[in-house]
Amino acid sequence: MKEDQLRWRCRRGMRELDLMLLRYLDGAYDQAPEAEKAAFVRLLDEPDDRLWRYLSADCLPVDSSLAELVLKIRSASTSSS
């Protein structure tokens, strides 16, 4: 998927969520392994409310690759706050 398409999909309408997703896209996506890139695209398929729960440390996805990515995004968000 092209970066401009990913950037558009990161725009969720909730500023905090947008910032977390865009921070990952800008800072880690290009260097990520293909499996992690695929997991990010799958993560963007999640509904906003569930995605917010994942990224706000309320819960983790059952899918282990998504859970690892969520933890990575959370970590990047807390370290740059």
PyMOL Python script that loads the backbone (N, CA, C, O; Angstrom):
from pymol import cmd

cmd.read_pdbstr("""\
ATOM      1  N   MET A   1       0.854  -1.168   0.000  1.00  0.00           N
ATOM      2  CA  MET A   1       0.000   0.000   0.000  1.00  0.00           C
ATOM      3  C   MET A   1       0.906   1.239   0.000  1.00  0.00           C
ATOM      4  O   MET A   1       1.925   1.273   0.690  1.00  0.00           O
ATOM      5  N   LYS A   2       0.526   2.234  -0.769  1.00  0.00           N
ATOM      6  CA  LYS A   2       1.318   3.463  -0.869  1.00  0.00           C
ATOM      7  C   LYS A   2       1.221   4.278   0.413  1.00  0.00           C
ATOM      8  O   LYS A   2       0.232   4.214   1.143  1.00  0.00           O
ATOM      9  N   GLU A   3       2.290   5.053   0.666  1.00  0.00           N
ATOM     10  CA  GLU A   3       2.339   5.834   1.902  1.00  0.00           C
ATOM     11  C   GLU A   3       1.187   6.831   2.004  1.00  0.00           C
ATOM     12  O   GLU A   3       0.637   7.017   3.089  1.00  0.00           O
ATOM     13  N   ASP A   4       0.814   7.470   0.910  1.00  0.00           N
ATOM     14  CA  ASP A   4      -0.283   8.441   0.993  1.00  0.00           C
ATOM     15  C   ASP A   4      -1.606   7.761   1.345  1.00  0.00           C
ATOM     16  O   ASP A   4      -2.445   8.350   2.026  1.00  0.00           O
ATOM     17  N   GLN A   5      -1.792   6.531   0.885  1.00  0.00           N
ATOM     18  CA  GLN A   5      -2.997   5.774   1.251  1.00  0.00           C
ATOM     19  C   GLN A   5      -2.966   5.418   2.737  1.00  0.00           C
ATOM     20  O   GLN A   5      -3.977   5.528   3.430  1.00  0.00           O
ATOM     21  N   LEU A   6      -1.809   4.994   3.216  1.00  0.00           N
ATOM     22  CA  LEU A   6      -1.668   4.672   4.646  1.00  0.00           C
ATOM     23  C   LEU A   6      -1.893   5.914   5.498  1.00  0.00           C
ATOM     24  O   LEU A   6      -2.576   5.859   6.520  1.00  0.00           O
ATOM     25  N   ARG A   7      -1.317   7.031   5.073  1.00  0.00           N
ATOM     26  CA  ARG A   7      -1.473   8.279   5.817  1.00  0.00           C
ATOM     27  C   ARG A   7      -2.959   8.637   5.927  1.00  0.00           C
ATOM     28  O   ARG A   7      -3.423   9.053   6.988  1.00  0.00           O
ATOM     29  N   TRP A   8      -3.689   8.476   4.844  1.00  0.00           N
ATOM     30  CA  TRP A   8      -5.126   8.765   4.859  1.00  0.00           C
ATOM     31  C   TRP A   8      -5.855   7.825   5.821  1.00  0.00           C
ATOM     32  O   TRP A   8      -6.746   8.253   6.556  1.00  0.00           O
ATOM     33  N   ARG A   9      -5.477   6.548   5.814  1.00  0.00           N
ATOM     34  CA  ARG A   9      -6.136   5.571   6.684  1.00  0.00           C
ATOM     35  C   ARG A   9      -5.807   5.794   8.156  1.00  0.00           C
ATOM     36  O   ARG A   9      -6.556   5.361   9.032  1.00  0.00           O
ATOM     37  N   CYS A  10      -4.687   6.470   8.434  1.00  0.00           N
ATOM     38  CA  CYS A  10      -4.313   6.799   9.816  1.00  0.00           C
ATOM     39  C   CYS A  10      -5.156   7.942  10.369  1.00  0.00           C
ATOM     40  O   CYS A  10      -5.198   8.141  11.583  1.00  0.00           O
ATOM     41  N   ARG A  11      -5.810   8.676   9.527  1.00  0.00           N
ATOM     42  CA  ARG A  11      -6.639   9.798   9.960  1.00  0.00           C
ATOM     43  C   ARG A  11      -7.980   9.245  10.424  1.00  0.00           C
ATOM     44  O   ARG A  11      -8.830   8.888   9.608  1.00  0.00           O
ATOM     45  N   ARG A  12      -8.160   9.177  11.723  1.00  0.00           N
ATOM     46  CA  ARG A  12      -9.327   8.513  12.283  1.00  0.00           C
ATOM     47  C   ARG A  12     -10.355   9.473  12.865  1.00  0.00           C
ATOM     48  O   ARG A  12     -11.464   9.055  13.197  1.00  0.00           O
ATOM     49  N   GLY A  13     -10.017  10.732  12.995  1.00  0.00           N
ATOM     50  CA  GLY A  13     -10.970  11.691  13.552  1.00  0.00           C
ATOM     51  C   GLY A  13     -10.817  11.910  15.051  1.00  0.00           C
ATOM     52  O   GLY A  13     -11.506  12.748  15.633  1.00  0.00           O
ATOM     53  N   MET A  14      -9.930  11.170  15.664  1.00  0.00           N
ATOM     54  CA  MET A  14      -9.619  11.371  17.084  1.00  0.00           C
ATOM     55  C   MET A  14      -8.150  11.761  17.123  1.00  0.00           C
ATOM     56  O   MET A  14      -7.283  10.952  16.791  1.00  0.00           O
ATOM     57  N   ARG A  15      -7.868  12.978  17.522  1.00  0.00           N
ATOM     58  CA  ARG A  15      -6.511  13.520  17.434  1.00  0.00           C
ATOM     59  C   ARG A  15      -5.464  12.610  18.065  1.00  0.00           C
ATOM     60  O   ARG A  15      -4.408  12.385  17.474  1.00  0.00           O
ATOM     61  N   GLU A  16      -5.736  12.086  19.245  1.00  0.00           N
ATOM     62  CA  GLU A  16      -4.764  11.240  19.936  1.00  0.00           C
ATOM     63  C   GLU A  16      -4.461   9.973  19.128  1.00  0.00           C
ATOM     64  O   GLU A  16      -3.309   9.554  19.015  1.00  0.00           O
ATOM     65  N   LEU A  17      -5.499   9.385  18.578  1.00  0.00           N
ATOM     66  CA  LEU A  17      -5.342   8.180  17.776  1.00  0.00           C
ATOM     67  C   LEU A  17      -4.578   8.500  16.496  1.00  0.00           C
ATOM     68  O   LEU A  17      -3.664   7.768  16.115  1.00  0.00           O
ATOM     69  N   ASP A  18      -4.948   9.586  15.838  1.00  0.00           N
ATOM     70  CA  ASP A  18      -4.245  10.014  14.627  1.00  0.00           C
ATOM     71  C   ASP A  18      -2.755  10.185  14.907  1.00  0.00           C
ATOM     72  O   ASP A  18      -1.917   9.713  14.138  1.00  0.00           O
ATOM     73  N   LEU A  19      -2.427  10.858  16.003  1.00  0.00           N
ATOM     74  CA  LEU A  19      -1.024  11.130  16.326  1.00  0.00           C
ATOM     75  C   LEU A  19      -0.237   9.845  16.565  1.00  0.00           C
ATOM     76  O   LEU A  19       0.893   9.716  16.094  1.00  0.00           O
ATOM     77  N   MET A  20      -0.813   8.907  17.281  1.00  0.00           N
ATOM     78  CA  MET A  20      -0.110   7.645  17.548  1.00  0.00           C
ATOM     79  C   MET A  20       0.158   6.888  16.253  1.00  0.00           C
ATOM     80  O   MET A  20       1.263   6.395  16.028  1.00  0.00           O
ATOM     81  N   LEU A  21      -0.862   6.799  15.408  1.00  0.00           N
ATOM     82  CA  LEU A  21      -0.711   6.050  14.159  1.00  0.00           C
ATOM     83  C   LEU A  21       0.264   6.736  13.211  1.00  0.00           C
ATOM     84  O   LEU A  21       1.106   6.079  12.600  1.00  0.00           O
ATOM     85  N   LEU A  22       0.154   8.045  13.089  1.00  0.00           N
ATOM     86  CA  LEU A  22       1.046   8.787  12.197  1.00  0.00           C
ATOM     87  C   LEU A  22       2.486   8.781  12.713  1.00  0.00           C
ATOM     88  O   LEU A  22       3.427   8.751  11.920  1.00  0.00           O
ATOM     89  N   ARG A  23       2.661   8.808  14.023  1.00  0.00           N
ATOM     90  CA  ARG A  23       4.007   8.736  14.600  1.00  0.00           C
ATOM     91  C   ARG A  23       4.670   7.412  14.202  1.00  0.00           C
ATOM     92  O   ARG A  23       5.845   7.389  13.837  1.00  0.00           O
ATOM     93  N   TYR A  24       3.919   6.321  14.274  1.00  0.00           N
ATOM     94  CA  TYR A  24       4.467   5.032  13.843  1.00  0.00           C
ATOM     95  C   TYR A  24       4.761   5.059  12.341  1.00  0.00           C
ATOM     96  O   TYR A  24       5.834   4.635  11.913  1.00  0.00           O
ATOM     97  N   LEU A  25       3.826   5.549  11.554  1.00  0.00           N
ATOM     98  CA  LEU A  25       4.001   5.592  10.107  1.00  0.00           C
ATOM     99  C   LEU A  25       5.258   6.390   9.738  1.00  0.00           C
ATOM    100  O   LEU A  25       6.052   5.953   8.904  1.00  0.00           O
ATOM    101  N   ASP A  26       5.430   7.536  10.348  1.00  0.00           N
ATOM    102  CA  ASP A  26       6.567   8.405  10.029  1.00  0.00           C
ATOM    103  C   ASP A  26       7.888   7.916  10.613  1.00  0.00           C
ATOM    104  O   ASP A  26       8.944   8.136  10.019  1.00  0.00           O
ATOM    105  N   GLY A  27       7.844   7.264  11.752  1.00  0.00           N
ATOM    106  CA  GLY A  27       9.084   6.924  12.439  1.00  0.00           C
ATOM    107  C   GLY A  27       9.545   5.495  12.331  1.00  0.00           C
ATOM    108  O   GLY A  27      10.728   5.219  12.536  1.00  0.00           O
ATOM    109  N   ALA A  28       8.652   4.571  12.016  1.00  0.00           N
ATOM    110  CA  ALA A  28       9.050   3.162  12.080  1.00  0.00           C
ATOM    111  C   ALA A  28       8.611   2.322  10.886  1.00  0.00           C
ATOM    112  O   ALA A  28       9.216   1.287  10.606  1.00  0.00           O
ATOM    113  N   TYR A  29       7.582   2.747  10.191  1.00  0.00           N
ATOM    114  CA  TYR A  29       6.998   1.904   9.146  1.00  0.00           C
ATOM    115  C   TYR A  29       8.000   1.561   8.044  1.00  0.00           C
ATOM    116  O   TYR A  29       8.109   0.396   7.661  1.00  0.00           O
ATOM    117  N   ASP A  30       8.724   2.536   7.535  1.00  0.00           N
ATOM    118  CA  ASP A  30       9.638   2.279   6.412  1.00  0.00           C
ATOM    119  C   ASP A  30      10.699   1.243   6.734  1.00  0.00           C
ATOM    120  O   ASP A  30      11.088   0.466   5.863  1.00  0.00           O
ATOM    121  N   GLN A  31      11.174   1.219   7.981  1.00  0.00           N
ATOM    122  CA  GLN A  31      12.226   0.280   8.371  1.00  0.00           C
ATOM    123  C   GLN A  31      11.674  -1.049   8.881  1.00  0.00           C
ATOM    124  O   GLN A  31      12.434  -1.982   9.139  1.00  0.00           O
ATOM    125  N   ALA A  32      10.376  -1.134   9.024  1.00  0.00           N
ATOM    126  CA  ALA A  32       9.759  -2.347   9.583  1.00  0.00           C
ATOM    127  C   ALA A  32       9.852  -3.515   8.605  1.00  0.00           C
ATOM    128  O   ALA A  32       9.833  -3.318   7.390  1.00  0.00           O
ATOM    129  N   PRO A  33       9.953  -4.733   9.142  1.00  0.00           N
ATOM    130  CA  PRO A  33       9.902  -5.919   8.282  1.00  0.00           C
ATOM    131  C   PRO A  33       8.530  -6.019   7.600  1.00  0.00           C
ATOM    132  O   PRO A  33       7.549  -5.446   8.073  1.00  0.00           O
ATOM    133  N   GLU A  34       8.480  -6.739   6.506  1.00  0.00           N
ATOM    134  CA  GLU A  34       7.237  -6.859   5.733  1.00  0.00           C
ATOM    135  C   GLU A  34       6.075  -7.393   6.578  1.00  0.00           C
ATOM    136  O   GLU A  34       4.936  -6.957   6.410  1.00  0.00           O
ATOM    137  N   ALA A  35       6.356  -8.322   7.476  1.00  0.00           N
ATOM    138  CA  ALA A  35       5.290  -8.877   8.323  1.00  0.00           C
ATOM    139  C   ALA A  35       4.691  -7.800   9.225  1.00  0.00           C
ATOM    140  O   ALA A  35       3.482  -7.779   9.456  1.00  0.00           O
ATOM    141  N   GLU A  36       5.537  -6.911   9.731  1.00  0.00           N
ATOM    142  CA  GLU A  36       5.048  -5.828  10.589  1.00  0.00           C
ATOM    143  C   GLU A  36       4.251  -4.811   9.772  1.00  0.00           C
ATOM    144  O   GLU A  36       3.244  -4.282  10.243  1.00  0.00           O
ATOM    145  N   LYS A  37       4.701  -4.543   8.560  1.00  0.00           N
ATOM    146  CA  LYS A  37       3.953  -3.640   7.676  1.00  0.00           C
ATOM    147  C   LYS A  37       2.563  -4.206   7.395  1.00  0.00           C
ATOM    148  O   LYS A  37       1.572  -3.477   7.405  1.00  0.00           O
ATOM    149  N   ALA A  38       2.504  -5.500   7.148  1.00  0.00           N
ATOM    150  CA  ALA A  38       1.206  -6.148   6.902  1.00  0.00           C
ATOM    151  C   ALA A  38       0.328  -6.074   8.149  1.00  0.00           C
ATOM    152  O   ALA A  38      -0.882  -5.868   8.048  1.00  0.00           O
ATOM    153  N   ALA A  39       0.927  -6.238   9.310  1.00  0.00           N
ATOM    154  CA  ALA A  39       0.166  -6.143  10.564  1.00  0.00           C
ATOM    155  C   ALA A  39      -0.378  -4.730  10.743  1.00  0.00           C
ATOM    156  O   ALA A  39      -1.500  -4.563  11.221  1.00  0.00           O
ATOM    157  N   PHE A  40       0.393  -3.711  10.370  1.00  0.00           N
ATOM    158  CA  PHE A  40      -0.075  -2.326  10.486  1.00  0.00           C
ATOM    159  C   PHE A  40      -1.291  -2.096   9.597  1.00  0.00           C
ATOM    160  O   PHE A  40      -2.258  -1.461  10.018  1.00  0.00           O
ATOM    161  N   VAL A  41      -1.248  -2.607   8.380  1.00  0.00           N
ATOM    162  CA  VAL A  41      -2.397  -2.475   7.479  1.00  0.00           C
ATOM    163  C   VAL A  41      -3.612  -3.175   8.078  1.00  0.00           C
ATOM    164  O   VAL A  41      -4.722  -2.646   8.018  1.00  0.00           O
ATOM    165  N   ARG A  42      -3.415  -4.360   8.656  1.00  0.00           N
ATOM    166  CA  ARG A  42      -4.528  -5.071   9.304  1.00  0.00           C
ATOM    167  C   ARG A  42      -5.042  -4.306  10.514  1.00  0.00           C
ATOM    168  O   ARG A  42      -6.247  -4.268  10.762  1.00  0.00           O
ATOM    169  N   LEU A  43      -4.131  -3.696  11.266  1.00  0.00           N
ATOM    170  CA  LEU A  43      -4.535  -2.909  12.429  1.00  0.00           C
ATOM    171  C   LEU A  43      -5.428  -1.746  12.005  1.00  0.00           C
ATOM    172  O   LEU A  43      -6.387  -1.408  12.699  1.00  0.00           O
ATOM    173  N   LEU A  44      -5.114  -1.145  10.882  1.00  0.00           N
ATOM    174  CA  LEU A  44      -5.922  -0.030  10.386  1.00  0.00           C
ATOM    175  C   LEU A  44      -7.321  -0.466   9.958  1.00  0.00           C
ATOM    176  O   LEU A  44      -8.205   0.374   9.789  1.00  0.00           O
ATOM    177  N   ASP A  45      -7.530  -1.765   9.781  1.00  0.00           N
ATOM    178  CA  ASP A  45      -8.865  -2.288   9.452  1.00  0.00           C
ATOM    179  C   ASP A  45      -9.783  -2.339  10.667  1.00  0.00           C
ATOM    180  O   ASP A  45     -10.997  -2.481  10.527  1.00  0.00           O
ATOM    181  N   GLU A  46      -9.201  -2.224  11.862  1.00  0.00           N
ATOM    182  CA  GLU A  46     -10.002  -2.302  13.085  1.00  0.00           C
ATOM    183  C   GLU A  46     -10.900  -1.071  13.219  1.00  0.00           C
ATOM    184  O   GLU A  46     -10.520   0.021  12.797  1.00  0.00           O
ATOM    185  N   PRO A  47     -12.085  -1.241  13.803  1.00  0.00           N
ATOM    186  CA  PRO A  47     -12.946  -0.078  14.063  1.00  0.00           C
ATOM    187  C   PRO A  47     -12.280   0.880  15.050  1.00  0.00           C
ATOM    188  O   PRO A  47     -11.482   0.467  15.892  1.00  0.00           O
ATOM    189  N   ASP A  48     -12.617   2.148  14.935  1.00  0.00           N
ATOM    190  CA  ASP A  48     -11.979   3.185  15.753  1.00  0.00           C
ATOM    191  C   ASP A  48     -12.067   2.906  17.250  1.00  0.00           C
ATOM    192  O   ASP A  48     -11.083   3.076  17.969  1.00  0.00           O
ATOM    193  N   ASP A  49     -13.219   2.486  17.717  1.00  0.00           N
ATOM    194  CA  ASP A  49     -13.362   2.277  19.160  1.00  0.00           C
ATOM    195  C   ASP A  49     -12.449   1.161  19.660  1.00  0.00           C
ATOM    196  O   ASP A  49     -11.852   1.280  20.730  1.00  0.00           O
ATOM    197  N   ARG A  50     -12.339   0.096  18.904  1.00  0.00           N
ATOM    198  CA  ARG A  50     -11.460  -1.011  19.296  1.00  0.00           C
ATOM    199  C   ARG A  50      -9.997  -0.584  19.178  1.00  0.00           C
ATOM    200  O   ARG A  50      -9.185  -0.895  20.050  1.00  0.00           O
ATOM    201  N   LEU A  51      -9.663   0.121  18.111  1.00  0.00           N
ATOM    202  CA  LEU A  51      -8.302   0.605  17.927  1.00  0.00           C
ATOM    203  C   LEU A  51      -7.887   1.520  19.066  1.00  0.00           C
ATOM    204  O   LEU A  51      -6.755   1.441  19.545  1.00  0.00           O
ATOM    205  N   TRP A  52      -8.782   2.380  19.501  1.00  0.00           N
ATOM    206  CA  TRP A  52      -8.485   3.262  20.629  1.00  0.00           C
ATOM    207  C   TRP A  52      -8.241   2.453  21.907  1.00  0.00           C
ATOM    208  O   TRP A  52      -7.317   2.749  22.666  1.00  0.00           O
ATOM    209  N   ARG A  53      -9.072   1.429  22.143  1.00  0.00           N
ATOM    210  CA  ARG A  53      -8.857   0.594  23.339  1.00  0.00           C
ATOM    211  C   ARG A  53      -7.498  -0.088  23.280  1.00  0.00           C
ATOM    212  O   ARG A  53      -6.800  -0.172  24.290  1.00  0.00           O
ATOM    213  N   TYR A  54      -7.120  -0.573  22.108  1.00  0.00           N
ATOM    214  CA  TYR A  54      -5.809  -1.209  21.963  1.00  0.00           C
ATOM    215  C   TYR A  54      -4.683  -0.225  22.259  1.00  0.00           C
ATOM    216  O   TYR A  54      -3.756  -0.546  23.004  1.00  0.00           O
ATOM    217  N   LEU A  55      -4.758   0.943  21.692  1.00  0.00           N
ATOM    218  CA  LEU A  55      -3.641   1.883  21.778  1.00  0.00           C
ATOM    219  C   LEU A  55      -3.619   2.700  23.054  1.00  0.00           C
ATOM    220  O   LEU A  55      -2.595   3.292  23.394  1.00  0.00           O
ATOM    221  N   SER A  56      -4.729   2.739  23.761  1.00  0.00           N
ATOM    222  CA  SER A  56      -4.746   3.488  25.020  1.00  0.00           C
ATOM    223  C   SER A  56      -4.450   2.574  26.220  1.00  0.00           C
ATOM    224  O   SER A  56      -4.696   2.953  27.365  1.00  0.00           O
ATOM    225  N   ALA A  57      -3.927   1.382  25.956  1.00  0.00           N
ATOM    226  CA  ALA A  57      -3.480   0.426  26.971  1.00  0.00           C
ATOM    227  C   ALA A  57      -4.615  -0.236  27.739  1.00  0.00           C
ATOM    228  O   ALA A  57      -4.411  -0.731  28.848  1.00  0.00           O
ATOM    229  N   ASP A  58      -5.795  -0.246  27.161  1.00  0.00           N
ATOM    230  CA  ASP A  58      -6.930  -0.881  27.804  1.00  0.00           C
ATOM    231  C   ASP A  58      -6.952  -2.390  27.547  1.00  0.00           C
ATOM    232  O   ASP A  58      -7.346  -3.164  28.420  1.00  0.00           O
ATOM    233  N   CYS A  59      -6.531  -2.804  26.355  1.00  0.00           N
ATOM    234  CA  CYS A  59      -6.529  -4.229  26.023  1.00  0.00           C
ATOM    235  C   CYS A  59      -5.580  -4.466  24.851  1.00  0.00           C
ATOM    236  O   CYS A  59      -5.061  -3.521  24.258  1.00  0.00           O
ATOM    237  N   LEU A  60      -5.362  -5.730  24.527  1.00  0.00           N
ATOM    238  CA  LEU A  60      -4.518  -6.106  23.399  1.00  0.00           C
ATOM    239  C   LEU A  60      -5.295  -6.991  22.441  1.00  0.00           C
ATOM    240  O   LEU A  60      -6.192  -7.720  22.863  1.00  0.00           O
ATOM    241  N   PRO A  61      -4.964  -6.939  21.159  1.00  0.00           N
ATOM    242  CA  PRO A  61      -5.593  -7.849  20.200  1.00  0.00           C
ATOM    243  C   PRO A  61      -5.215  -9.297  20.507  1.00  0.00           C
ATOM    244  O   PRO A  61      -4.166  -9.560  21.095  1.00  0.00           O
ATOM    245  N   VAL A  62      -6.059 -10.216  20.112  1.00  0.00           N
ATOM    246  CA  VAL A  62      -5.780 -11.642  20.285  1.00  0.00           C
ATOM    247  C   VAL A  62      -4.665 -12.072  19.338  1.00  0.00           C
ATOM    248  O   VAL A  62      -3.816 -12.883  19.706  1.00  0.00           O
ATOM    249  N   ASP A  63      -4.662 -11.539  18.136  1.00  0.00           N
ATOM    250  CA  ASP A  63      -3.637 -11.836  17.137  1.00  0.00           C
ATOM    251  C   ASP A  63      -2.276 -11.362  17.662  1.00  0.00           C
ATOM    252  O   ASP A  63      -2.097 -10.177  17.939  1.00  0.00           O
ATOM    253  N   SER A  64      -1.331 -12.277  17.797  1.00  0.00           N
ATOM    254  CA  SER A  64      -0.053 -11.941  18.420  1.00  0.00           C
ATOM    255  C   SER A  64       0.755 -10.916  17.618  1.00  0.00           C
ATOM    256  O   SER A  64       1.455 -10.092  18.206  1.00  0.00           O
ATOM    257  N   SER A  65       0.668 -10.956  16.300  1.00  0.00           N
ATOM    258  CA  SER A  65       1.420  -9.972  15.517  1.00  0.00           C
ATOM    259  C   SER A  65       0.830  -8.576  15.690  1.00  0.00           C
ATOM    260  O   SER A  65       1.567  -7.589  15.713  1.00  0.00           O
ATOM    261  N   LEU A  66      -0.486  -8.489  15.809  1.00  0.00           N
ATOM    262  CA  LEU A  66      -1.113  -7.195  16.076  1.00  0.00           C
ATOM    263  C   LEU A  66      -0.795  -6.729  17.491  1.00  0.00           C
ATOM    264  O   LEU A  66      -0.557  -5.543  17.717  1.00  0.00           O
ATOM    265  N   ALA A  67      -0.789  -7.656  18.440  1.00  0.00           N
ATOM    266  CA  ALA A  67      -0.478  -7.297  19.823  1.00  0.00           C
ATOM    267  C   ALA A  67       0.943  -6.747  19.938  1.00  0.00           C
ATOM    268  O   ALA A  67       1.160  -5.755  20.633  1.00  0.00           O
ATOM    269  N   GLU A  68       1.912  -7.372  19.270  1.00  0.00           N
ATOM    270  CA  GLU A  68       3.290  -6.881  19.286  1.00  0.00           C
ATOM    271  C   GLU A  68       3.373  -5.476  18.698  1.00  0.00           C
ATOM    272  O   GLU A  68       4.074  -4.614  19.230  1.00  0.00           O
ATOM    273  N   LEU A  69       2.660  -5.250  17.606  1.00  0.00           N
ATOM    274  CA  LEU A  69       2.665  -3.938  16.973  1.00  0.00           C
ATOM    275  C   LEU A  69       2.018  -2.888  17.872  1.00  0.00           C
ATOM    276  O   LEU A  69       2.520  -1.769  17.981  1.00  0.00           O
ATOM    277  N   VAL A  70       0.919  -3.238  18.506  1.00  0.00           N
ATOM    278  CA  VAL A  70       0.248  -2.313  19.423  1.00  0.00           C
ATOM    279  C   VAL A  70       1.206  -1.910  20.550  1.00  0.00           C
ATOM    280  O   VAL A  70       1.291  -0.734  20.901  1.00  0.00           O
ATOM    281  N   LEU A  71       1.915  -2.870  21.106  1.00  0.00           N
ATOM    282  CA  LEU A  71       2.879  -2.560  22.167  1.00  0.00           C
ATOM    283  C   LEU A  71       3.983  -1.635  21.658  1.00  0.00           C
ATOM    284  O   LEU A  71       4.420  -0.733  22.372  1.00  0.00           O
ATOM    285  N   LYS A  72       4.429  -1.860  20.435  1.00  0.00           N
ATOM    286  CA  LYS A  72       5.454  -1.005  19.846  1.00  0.00           C
ATOM    287  C   LYS A  72       4.931   0.422  19.657  1.00  0.00           C
ATOM    288  O   LYS A  72       5.639   1.386  19.948  1.00  0.00           O
ATOM    289  N   ILE A  73       3.707   0.555  19.175  1.00  0.00           N
ATOM    290  CA  ILE A  73       3.122   1.885  18.968  1.00  0.00           C
ATOM    291  C   ILE A  73       2.913   2.580  20.311  1.00  0.00           C
ATOM    292  O   ILE A  73       3.199   3.769  20.446  1.00  0.00           O
ATOM    293  N   ARG A  74       2.415   1.842  21.302  1.00  0.00           N
ATOM    294  CA  ARG A  74       2.246   2.417  22.641  1.00  0.00           C
ATOM    295  C   ARG A  74       3.574   2.917  23.186  1.00  0.00           C
ATOM    296  O   ARG A  74       3.659   4.021  23.725  1.00  0.00           O
ATOM    297  N   SER A  75       4.603   2.104  23.043  1.00  0.00           N
ATOM    298  CA  SER A  75       5.928   2.457  23.558  1.00  0.00           C
ATOM    299  C   SER A  75       6.464   3.717  22.885  1.00  0.00           C
ATOM    300  O   SER A  75       7.028   4.586  23.550  1.00  0.00           O
ATOM    301  N   ALA A  76       6.291   3.816  21.588  1.00  0.00           N
ATOM    302  CA  ALA A  76       6.741   5.011  20.867  1.00  0.00           C
ATOM    303  C   ALA A  76       5.967   6.232  21.308  1.00  0.00           C
ATOM    304  O   ALA A  76       6.523   7.329  21.368  1.00  0.00           O
ATOM    305  N   SER A  77       4.704   6.062  21.616  1.00  0.00           N
ATOM    306  CA  SER A  77       3.872   7.186  22.043  1.00  0.00           C
ATOM    307  C   SER A  77       4.261   7.682  23.415  1.00  0.00           C
ATOM    308  O   SER A  77       4.283   8.890  23.652  1.00  0.00           O
ATOM    309  N   THR A  78       4.569   6.777  24.322  1.00  0.00           N
ATOM    310  CA  THR A  78       4.923   7.195  25.684  1.00  0.00           C
ATOM    311  C   THR A  78       6.343   7.748  25.752  1.00  0.00           C
ATOM    312  O   THR A  78       6.627   8.621  26.572  1.00  0.00           O
ATOM    313  N   SER A  79       7.232   7.250  24.902  1.00  0.00           N
ATOM    314  CA  SER A  79       8.608   7.731  24.950  1.00  0.00           C
ATOM    315  C   SER A  79       8.764   9.109  24.296  1.00  0.00           C
ATOM    316  O   SER A  79       9.733   9.818  24.569  1.00  0.00           O
ATOM    317  N   SER A  80       7.818   9.486  23.438  1.00  0.00           N
ATOM    318  CA  SER A  80       7.948  10.790  22.779  1.00  0.00           C
ATOM    319  C   SER A  80       6.990  11.812  23.343  1.00  0.00           C
ATOM    320  O   SER A  80       6.890  12.918  22.813  1.00  0.00           O
ATOM    321  N   SER A  81       6.280  11.470  24.408  1.00  0.00           N
ATOM    322  CA  SER A  81       5.336  12.413  25.019  1.00  0.00           C
ATOM    323  C   SER A  81       6.049  13.415  25.890  1.00  0.00           C
ATOM    324  O   SER A  81       5.409  14.284  26.483  1.00  0.00           O
TER     325      SER A  81
END
""", "prot")
cmd.dss("prot")
cmd.show_as("cartoon", "prot")
cmd.util.cbc("prot")
cmd.orient("prot")
